[in-house]
């Protein structure tokens, strides 16, 4: 999974274009995501990649590196 694609989805969820995002970026601590932002981002991932992310997995996706690993494990490249 490319960091660029994930970064674009994160920027879109926040309606911003100039966010510095790397694999260590924490969605809550670094970007100020709230629960609504996180829900919208998860929906964006589901729509973009044609997958369903169960609620039990959502809580594990706080850092960008965790998102990359999760999507890689789902077979999304």
C-alpha positions in Angstrom: 0.0 0.0 0.0 1.4 3.3 -0.9 1.8 6.0 1.7 0.8 8.6 -0.9 -2.6 7.0 -1.5 -3.3 6.8 2.2 -2.0 10.4 2.7 -4.4 11.6 0.0 -7.4 9.9 1.7 -6.3 11.4 5.1 -6.0 14.9 3.6 -9.4 14.5 1.9 -11.0 13.5 5.2 -9.7 16.6 6.8 -10.4 18.8 3.8 -6.7 19.9 3.7 -4.1 19.5 1.1 -0.8 20.5 2.7 -0.4 18.1 5.6 2.9 16.5 6.3 2.2 12.8 6.8 4.6 9.9 7.3 4.3 6.4 8.7 4.8 7.6 12.3 1.9 10.1 12.0 -0.8 9.5 14.7 -4.2 10.5 13.4 -5.4 11.7 16.8 -2.3 13.1 18.5 -0.7 14.6 15.4 -3.6 15.5 13.1 -6.4 16.1 15.6 -8.8 13.5 14.3 -12.0 13.2 16.3 -14.4 10.2 16.2 -16.3 11.7 13.3 -13.1 12.3 11.3 -12.0 8.7 12.0 -15.4 7.3 10.9 -15.3 9.3 7.6 -11.7 8.1 7.0 -12.7 4.4 7.5 -15.6 4.9 5.1 -13.2 6.4 2.6 -10.9 3.4 2.9 -13.8 1.0 2.5 -15.1 2.8 -0.6 -11.7 3.3 -2.2 -10.5 -0.3 -1.6 -13.8 -2.2 -1.7 -13.4 -3.7 1.7 -15.3 -3.7 5.0 -13.3 -2.8 8.1 -15.0 -4.2 11.2 -15.4 -2.0 14.3 -13.0 -4.2 16.3 -10.3 -3.4 13.7 -10.9 0.4 13.6 -9.5 0.9 17.1 -6.2 -0.6 15.9 -5.8 1.9 13.2 -4.4 5.0 14.9 -1.0 5.5 13.3 -0.4 5.6 9.5 2.0 2.6 9.8 -0.9 0.6 11.3 -3.1 1.5 8.4 -0.5 0.5 5.9 0.1 -2.8 7.6 -3.7 -3.5 7.9 -4.3 -2.8 4.3 -1.3 -4.8 3.2 -2.6 -7.8 5.3 -6.0 -7.4 3.4 -4.1 -7.9 0.2 -4.4 -4.3 -1.0 -1.3 -3.1 -2.8 
